[in-house]
Amino acid sequence: MIYGSPPVPTESFGLQFENPIGLAAGMDKKGENVQNWEHLGFGWIEIGGITLHGQDGNPKPRMFRSTKHNALINRMGFNNPGSELMAESLAKQKAKKWASIPVGINLGKSKITPNEEAEQDYAGTMERLWGFADLFVVNVSSPNTPNLRELQSGSELDRILTACNSVNANAAKVTGTSPKPILVKISPDLSDDQLKAVADTAIAQGCAGIVATNTTTARPGEDKVMNQSGGLSGKPLRNRSTEVIHLLYAHTNGNMPIVGVGGISDVESAWEKIGAGASLLQLYSAMVFEGPGVNKAINKGLNGKLKAHGYRCLADAVGHSHRS
Ligand SMILES: Cc1cc2nc3c(=O)[nH]c(=O)nc-3n(C[C@H](O)[C@H](O)[C@H](O)COP(=O)(O)O)c2cc1C
């Protein structure tokens, strides 16, 4: 059993999860603590974003917090050692001790790589890190790399996913194993039609799921901290992220697994995401504002919700608010 957190077992894209709560991308950007997050009650983790080339990211300060809003604004800009050094570091960790929970890798794009060559960046990183991940997330939704979010448009995303699928299939063949699940992470700032188009592309490319959502450049509140540029996360993102999950679940008839992320900080916000159609969850900001006890509290609360509503398991509760 994962230390300190009651099990809420579930299964998605062929992987078993002892509980649905994952560490959202960006907290363990360098993948330095792969084996430790489960001790904080996480059922899975996503490390990165990692880019093909190492880069420093944006100048500091680049992360801001508003305790008044339970919100963060960041403009980190994919600071990370790059895929080559990352592969070395992960190999060292794996030789000693590895996570017992599923490990996802968040793929970003190097700032120096033009959008026209984006597929080489994503697929190149995937190739180098393939052996370390249980799943990959293609992140085309960070607001902090110039023009990155343009890669969500049909033909650009199509090119990136084609390249990633090819690396994935080849690595599976060489190792005599199966291709790994590839998910697409989406921005909450897209229009309804754009959100649907991303889902359609992801489905056409055989993706395993969608991560909804990344941070937003919208600003629901006004004060000094909230006026910083960058991506907003935490409580002010909660409603919009849930709305996006609702839309994606309805559009895909519940056939595409959705990872719900954005403003989850307690059982109510987690249950709301599951009701909207999320099969798995992630959080980042709540670790900052609530501390690591948040995972245990949510998992305990989810078991209470399942019992109270008469669901046998978490999977049965997914999308429940579409049925009531
Ligand atoms: C400092 C910081 C860095 C982040 N870095 C990444 C990243 O590299 N890749 C990514 O896909 N999302 C990144 N995110 C977004 C989170 O993974 C998540 O989608 C967002 O914070 C919403 O969840 P939350 O409200 O629980 O924080 C980052 C968020 C923060 C606060």
Ligand as a Chemical Component Dictionary entry (heavy atoms), coordinates in Angstrom:
data_LIG
# 
_chem_comp.id                   LIG 
_chem_comp.type                 NON-POLYMER 
_chem_comp.pdbx_formal_charge   0 
_chem_comp.three_letter_code    LIG 
# 
loop_
_chem_comp_atom.comp_id 
_chem_comp_atom.atom_id 
_chem_comp_atom.alt_atom_id 
_chem_comp_atom.type_symbol 
_chem_comp_atom.charge 
_chem_comp_atom.model_Cartn_x 
_chem_comp_atom.model_Cartn_y 
_chem_comp_atom.model_Cartn_z 
_chem_comp_atom.pdbx_ordinal 
LIG C1  C1  C 0 5.583  26.170 -11.424 1  
LIG C2  C2  C 0 4.771  25.347 -12.383 2  
LIG C3  C3  C 0 5.412  24.698 -13.410 3  
LIG C4  C4  C 0 4.677  23.932 -14.330 4  
LIG N1  N1  N 0 5.344  23.261 -15.329 5  
LIG C5  C5  C 0 4.640  22.496 -16.198 6  
LIG C6  C6  C 0 5.299  21.750 -17.222 7  
LIG O1  O1  O 0 6.530  21.756 -17.326 8  
LIG N2  N2  N 0 4.540  21.030 -18.085 9  
LIG C7  C7  C 0 3.164  20.987 -17.985 10 
LIG O2  O2  O 0 2.517  20.318 -18.796 11 
LIG N3  N3  N 0 2.522  21.655 -17.007 12 
LIG C8  C8  C 0 3.217  22.390 -16.116 13 
LIG N4  N4  N 0 2.559  23.057 -15.117 14 
LIG C9  C9  C 0 1.066  22.975 -15.037 15 
LIG C10 C10 C 0 0.607  21.911 -14.052 16 
LIG O3  O3  O 0 1.047  20.634 -14.437 17 
LIG C11 C11 C 0 -0.934 21.919 -13.951 18 
LIG O4  O4  O 0 -1.492 21.645 -15.217 19 
LIG C12 C12 C 0 -1.473 23.269 -13.459 20 
LIG O5  O5  O 0 -0.660 23.798 -12.430 21 
LIG C13 C13 C 0 -2.917 23.153 -12.935 22 
LIG O6  O6  O 0 -2.983 22.322 -11.796 23 
LIG P1  P1  P 0 -3.089 22.914 -10.288 24 
LIG O7  O7  O 0 -4.194 23.919 -10.290 25 
LIG O8  O8  O 0 -3.333 21.724 -9.429  26 
LIG O9  O9  O 0 -1.761 23.556 -9.992  27 
LIG C14 C14 C 0 3.270  23.827 -14.191 28 
LIG C15 C15 C 0 2.634  24.473 -13.127 29 
LIG C16 C16 C 0 3.360  25.230 -12.225 30 
LIG C17 C17 C 0 2.638  25.917 -11.100 31 
# 
loop_
_chem_comp_bond.comp_id 
_chem_comp_bond.atom_id_1 
_chem_comp_bond.atom_id_2 
_chem_comp_bond.value_order 
_chem_comp_bond.pdbx_ordinal 
LIG C1  C2  SING 1  
LIG C2  C3  SING 2  
LIG C2  C16 DOUB 3  
LIG C3  C4  DOUB 4  
LIG C4  N1  SING 5  
LIG C4  C14 SING 6  
LIG N1  C5  DOUB 7  
LIG C5  C6  SING 8  
LIG C5  C8  SING 9  
LIG C6  O1  DOUB 10 
LIG C6  N2  SING 11 
LIG N2  C7  SING 12 
LIG C7  O2  DOUB 13 
LIG C7  N3  SING 14 
LIG N3  C8  DOUB 15 
LIG C8  N4  SING 16 
LIG N4  C9  SING 17 
LIG N4  C14 SING 18 
LIG C9  C10 SING 19 
LIG C10 O3  SING 20 
LIG C10 C11 SING 21 
LIG C11 O4  SING 22 
LIG C11 C12 SING 23 
LIG C12 O5  SING 24 
LIG C12 C13 SING 25 
LIG C13 O6  SING 26 
LIG O6  P1  SING 27 
LIG P1  O7  DOUB 28 
LIG P1  O8  SING 29 
LIG P1  O9  SING 30 
LIG C14 C15 DOUB 31 
LIG C15 C16 SING 32 
LIG C16 C17 SING 33 
# 
